[in-house]
Amino acid sequence: MFLTRFQINPARRNARKLLTSPQAMHAAVRAGFADPTGYERDGHRTLWRLDTAAPATVHLYIVSPGRPDLTHLVEQAGWPTTEAWVTRDYDGLLTALRPGQEWAFRLTANPTHSGRKTADAKETQRFGYLREPEQVDWLTRRAERNGFAVATQPNGRPNVRLHQRRTDTFKRGMGTVTLTTATFDGILHVTDPDSFRRALTSGIGHAKAYGCGLLTLAPPQPGP
């Protein structure tokens, strides 16, 4: 597995198109793999996420089974005069995971639940959770099955912060897609390394093709 970070130039016209269309960005990410097995193999799939640190600083993160070639993205939406992207081996981190480890994490996800649109509807469908407490509860409930636990604060609440909470609608073929997303920053503890590895390489939740599900880790910052 590989972890890639690509810097996008949001001032470029094609970049603006990619940043406003998850469908277009999905296609651009997939085009980075000439060999289909580099995009998906053995139960591992490619995940991606956009991080906006500032209006002019946007990074595309990709976790993938194979090493991507993002030359086409440099030409369309990158900064040709700088190091366009960095790809690192991800397996070292994955194999080093142990129970009890503490990590800072970031996850952009599609918090949803199943239900019926009307009382007499025959089929269920997915609805996005819109309120922050519901979104936090969605994450904490999924943590156990994915091999981790969200740390708690001294007041007993989950140690997690939400931002970039939004609902977007975009075209897909002849129809439209409505996507509710939220970005979670917080602290977690590894409980089951095998399940946690699957979460890191296969994603969490739905809408993975549209920039959701990729959980990334960093060493936690020491307290004051």
C-alpha positions, 0 to 999 in steps of 0.5 A: 500500500502507498500513501500519496499527498498531491498539492492542488493549485486552486487558482487553475480553472481545471482545479476548480472543476475538480474541487467542486465535483467529487465525480470529476475528482474520482475520475482523475484519481482513477486515471492515475493508475494505468494498471487496474490492480494498482487501483484495487486488489485483494480487498484493498481499494483506493481511497482519497480525501481533500484537505483545505488548510487555507483557501490557497492550500489544498492537498489531495491525499490518496491511499492505494494498493499501487503507486500512482502516476499523477502527471496528468493532475500536475498538468490540469490542476497542479503547481508545475514549478514545485514538487507536485506529489510525494508517495510513501510506502504505507505498509511500514505503518500498517504492520507496526500497529499494536493494541493500545497505541494512541494516534491523532486522526482525520477522517472525512466521512459520509455519516448515514442511516437507513430508513424509509422516506415515507411510512408506506415506502417499501424500500429503505434508503440512506439518509445523511445525519445532519446534526453534529451530535448524531455525526459524532455518535455515528463515528463512535458506534463504528469505531468498535467494528473498525478496530479502534476507540475514540478517546474521551476528554476529562468531561467524558465526551469523545475527543473529536472535533468536527469541521467542514460539515456540508451537504452537496448535490452534484450530477452523476450521469442523468441523475443527481447525488446528494452527499452529506459529509463531515471531517472529524479530527480527534484522538483514537486508541487502537483496539484490534490491529487487524480490523484497524488495518482493514479500516485504513486500507478499505475505508469507513462508511459509504461514498468512498468513490467521492472522497469519503472514508479515508482515515489518516494518522499522525502522532498525537501532540503533547499536552500543555 
